[in-house]
Amino acid sequence: MSNFAAQLKTEISRIAKKESRTQSAVLKKAQATHRAEIADLKRRIASLEAVVRRLAKTPTRTITPVKEETEPQSLRFRADGFASLRKKFGLSAVQMAQLLGVSNQSVYHWEAGKSKPRAAQLQAIAAVRKLGKKEVTARLAQMSTPNQVP
């Protein structure tokens, strides 16, 4: 009888171990999916926090320049119009730069459309646009004489 009891006991323990292995395998799979979901959620949280930080910084930068640019809305700039203005006066890019008080590269970039002048420079361009050819040459002569005389 003891042999029967021992065999029954080993059979019961074998079946119990087999059943516990299947149940633990299901739990391990669930645990792995939960860990993957947690890692994914952490990545999403990090990216969303980065977006929030970027958006928190952006309005202070963009709102201020936009307001400044919208105030002098009446002044517009076109690269080909600027080039034709310079040609109308018969000026070189260097002379136009001297007249406006900017660098030569600025004039080249404005004409090429690589950049746009700032508000103060737009006002200077508008003032030059109102001048005649004689006034422009007189201003250039006036600007060049004080620099040549020590």
C-alpha positions in Angstrom: 0.0 0.0 0.0 2.8 2.3 0.7 4.0 1.8 -2.9 0.6 3.0 -4.2 0.7 6.0 -1.9 4.2 7.0 -3.0 3.2 6.7 -6.7 0.1 8.7 -6.1 2.1 11.3 -4.3 4.7 11.6 -7.1 1.9 11.7 -9.8 0.1 14.5 -8.0 3.3 16.5 -7.5 4.2 16.0 -11.2 0.7 17.2 -12.4 0.8 20.1 -10.0 4.3 21.2 -11.2 3.1 20.9 -14.9 0.0 23.0 -14.1 2.0 25.6 -12.2 4.5 25.8 -15.1 1.7 26.6 -17.6 0.1 29.2 -15.3 3.5 30.8 -14.6 4.3 30.9 -18.3 1.0 32.9 -18.8 2.0 35.2 -16.0 5.6 35.7 -17.4 4.1 36.6 -20.8 1.8 39.1 -19.1 4.6 40.5 -17.1 6.7 40.9 -20.2 3.9 42.7 -22.1 3.3 45.0 -19.0 7.0 45.9 -18.8 7.1 46.7 -22.6 4.0 48.9 -22.2 5.5 50.6 -19.2 8.7 51.3 -21.1 6.7 52.6 -24.1 4.6 54.9 -21.8 7.8 56.2 -20.2 9.2 57.1 -23.6 5.9 58.8 -24.6 5.9 60.8 -21.3 9.5 61.9 -21.9 8.7 63.0 -25.5 5.6 64.8 -24.4 7.5 66.6 -21.6 10.1 67.6 -24.1 7.3 69.0 -26.3 5.8 70.9 -23.4 9.2 72.4 -22.5 9.8 73.4 -26.1 6.3 75.0 -26.3 6.7 76.7 -23.0 9.9 78.5 -24.4 8.5 79.2 -27.9 5.7 81.7 -27.2 8.0 84.2 -25.5 10.3 84.1 -28.5 7.8 84.1 -31.3 5.2 86.5 -29.8 7.5 89.4 -29.3 9.0 89.5 -32.8 5.7 88.8 -34.5 4.2 91.9 -32.7 7.2 94.0 -33.8 6.8 92.9 -37.4 3.1 93.4 -37.5 3.3 97.0 -36.4 5.1 98.4 -39.4 2.9 96.4 -41.8 2.7 99.2 -44.3 6.4 98.6 -45.2 6.9 95.6 -47.5 10.1 94.3 -49.0 10.7 92.5 -52.3 14.1 91.4 -53.4 13.6 92.3 -57.1 12.1 95.7 -56.1 15.1 96.5 -54.0 17.4 95.5 -56.9 15.5 97.7 -59.3 15.6 100.6 -56.9 19.4 100.3 -56.8 19.6 100.1 -60.6 17.3 103.0 -60.9 19.7 105.2 -59.0 22.7 103.7 -60.8 24.3 102.6 -57.6 26.6 99.7 -56.9 25.8 97.4 -54.1 28.6 98.9 -52.0 27.2 102.4 -52.5 23.7 101.3 -51.6 25.1 99.6 -48.4 26.9 102.9 -47.5 23.7 104.9 -48.1 21.7 102.5 -45.9 24.4 102.1 -43.3 24.6 98.3 -43.6 27.2 95.9 -44.8 27.8 95.0 -48.5 26.8 91.4 -47.8 23.4 92.5 -46.4 22.6 94.2 -49.7 23.7 91.1 -51.7 21.6 88.8 -49.5 18.6 91.1 -49.7 18.8 91.2 -53.5 19.3 87.4 -53.8 16.3 86.9 -51.5 18.4 85.0 -48.9 17.4 87.3 -46.1 15.0 90.2 -45.4 15.9 93.5 -43.8 14.8 94.3 -40.3 12.2 97.0 -39.4 14.8 99.8 -38.9 16.4 98.9 -42.2 13.1 98.8 -44.0 12.4 102.3 -42.8 15.8 103.4 -44.2 15.0 101.7 -47.5 11.6 103.5 -47.6 13.4 106.8 -47.0 15.8 106.2 -49.8 12.9 105.1 -52.1 11.4 108.6 -51.6 14.6 110.4 -52.6 15.6 111.4 -56.1 18.7 110.4 -58.0 20.4 113.8 -57.4 19.7 113.6 -53.6 21.1 110.1 -53.5 24.3 111.1 -55.2 24.6 114.2 -52.9 24.2 112.0 -49.8 26.8 109.6 -51.0 29.2 112.5 -51.7 28.5 113.9 -48.3 29.1 110.5 -46.7 32.4 109.9 -48.5 34.0 113.4 -47.9 34.1 113.3 -44.1 35.7 109.9 -44.2 38.4 111.0 -46.6 39.4 114.2 -44.7 41.3 113.4 -41.5 
